[in-house]
Amino acid sequence: MLSDKPESRSGTIVVGILGGIGSGKSLVAEQLRQMGAEVFSADEAGHQALGDSAVMETLVGRWGDAVLDSHGHLERQAIAERVFHGPEADREREFLEGLTHPWIAREMSLFVDRLRQRADLQLAVIDAALLVEAGWDKACDKLLFVEVDDEIRWDRCRERGWSRQQWEAREASQLSIDEKRARASLVIENNSDPESLRSRLAMLVDEQELLDS
């Protein structure tokens, strides 16, 4: 567990989580939260961005009411179909990211600035699928790569109800696994169960590998 009053340094270490789709990045972030870290989720911030009236109006203006659910809210699956599939997917994804990424970046900056001022907090975590692609890794002191075999990642995505095509399309839209791993300062393996992952994370924390600046 993270101690309440770190003695070796002041301020907060910001760690970004890297890994392929289905690697368990959010599970790593959540387990670190349970150990005392503060976590920023880009996915949650993206949800908030899609609830913004100006963002919604712009997306409906581009894609029509087909991207709205029965309650008049933006429907993420309908949006995903436009940004990950079809001949215009890359262009549509760039358009969406042009709207949502500034929102996410602003919230992330506020998160990091606020927590870096706290002498009582050892660790902050950024959980963002496009951490490097969006340039958000520049806010991090360290990058932790979650290592998982490809077929295990695919099995996890299949359990979410994804098709192989959906998984591969999303994978292709991100930086390659090898490039992500090469950028990381630490690697943690997550091929088995959550309990084993938690033990490995606890070891990283206990040995100060996550916390040394």
C-alpha angles and dihedrals in degrees: 000000000000112000120240095232116033112207103190099064145357128243132030130297112223115212123191120207119226130185146114125283109287094021094117101250092152091048089054090050092048093049090050088050089055088052091056106274125132113235133207113200114201088194091059091046088050089054089054091049091054088054092057111109094223092050091047093049092050094049094046088049089056102037105021132228091312088089092058124090125221090277094053095255126129110269111221097205091054089050091047090055089058098045100041104034137051134032093292096048096110093049093046092048091052089051092051093046090049087062102039104033096067088053092049092044092052093051091045092051091051090049094051095043092050096048097043087065093059116097090186096061122079103182140031122181131206114204108191128146091210096039095137098029091057093043093244091128086080088075091059131090092200138015121217116200119207108217116208132157113255096239092050089052090050091049090053092050091048088055087057088059097258124144120230088250092055092050094048092046092054092043090053091054092062137066112280120268091243092054092049092049091048091055095051124098092200134031128203125186120229106175096124138036133330092252092059090047091051091052091052092048092048089053091053090051095044092049090048092235092133093043105046108103 
